[in-house]
Each structure stands twice: as structure tokens, then as C-alpha cells.
Amino acid sequence: MLFFQYRSYMLEIKVSSWQYDAMCRQHSSNLFFPPATFEKKEDREKREAKAKAVCNGCPVRIECLDEAKEIAEPFGIWGGLNEVERKRNLVFSD
């Protein structure tokens, strides 16, 4: 006879207070995250430059970048860096 033990797990949703002050809240998420379909290199560079310009004027840029590193966010512009730049930053900071 088999017995199964089930545990209930709580889903933790983290909402940081810095997010309320983020400049990106005033813009579409399409600016900060790539489309689900193919994006030309030139289009990606333009989109990312616009997103980074928003981040550069953001009062919570550092908090945003710290959280992206903490949760190992694999997509999008966070704290003014794209996913490749964040990974590079982690490698060279160790």
C-alpha cells in the first residue's frame, strides 16, 4: 500500500516598495522586454537605448538592478542593463 504525503506550499510574491517609484511604470513593458517574435538587431538596439534612457533618470535604478541580480532575472532591461550586461557584470564582480 502506498501513502502519499502532500504539503501545502505558499506562493511568495515579492513586491518591493522601490517599484512604486520606478520610472518604467510610466512606460509600456514592451520597451523593456523583447517581443515574443524575432527582433532585428537594429530594432533591439533602438528599443534598449530608449529603455536605458528611462533607467538613467530613474531614482530607484540601483535597487532595480540589485533585485534583477538577486533573482537572476533572465530577460529585459533592469537598472539600465540588459541580460547580457548583467551576466557580464556578475562575472567580473566576483
N, C-alpha and C positions, 0 to 999 in steps of 0.2 A: 504494500500500500504506500502510495506517495503522498507526502504532505508538502504543501507549498506555503511559504510564509510571505505575505505581502507587507510591504512597508509603504506608508504614505509619505510622499515627498512634497515639500512645499517649493513652489516655483518662486525663486527670488528675482524680483525685478528691481534693478538698481536705477534710481533716478537721482542724479546728483544735482545739488542746488545750483551749481555753475551753469547748468544747461538753460536755466531761465534767463540768464544774461547773455547768452551766446548770440552773436550777430547772424549766424546761419539760420536762426529761427525766422528771419525776415526774408529768406530766400527759399526757392524750391530745392528739395533734396536732389533733384536731377543735376544741379550744379556741382554737388559734392560727391556724387556716386556715379559710376559708369552705367550706361544703359545696358539692358539685358541682351541687346543685339550688338553686332560688330560696330566698333567706333574707330574711324580713321585716326591715325596718329596725330594729324594736324588738328582735328576736332577735339581730341583728348587734351592736347597741349593747350588749346584755347580755353576749354572748359576748366581745366585745372588752374590755369593762370587767373581766371576770374574768381574761382573759389579761394585761391590763396590770397588774392587781394582782399577779399572779405575777411579772411582769417587774420591778415596782418593788422587790421584795425579793430580786432576783437579784444575786449577786456579780459576774456577768460581763455585766451589761446593756450596758455601753459597748462591749465587744468584739463582742457580738452585733449591736448597731446599726451599728457600723463595718463589719462584714462584709456586712450587708444592703445598705448603701450601696455598698460596693466591688463587689459582684456585681450591683447593681441588681435586687435581689430584688423581683419584681412582686406577690407575694402574701403575705398573712399579717401577723401581729404579730411584729415583731423588735425587740428592745431597747426594748419599750414603745411602739412607734409602729406604726400601720397603714400600708398602702402610700401612702395619700393624704398622711398626715402626713410620711412620709419624703420624698416628692417635694417637698412644700412646704418642708421643712427644707433640702433641697438647693438649691432655687431661691433662698431667702432667705439662704443661707450664702455664695453666690457674690458 
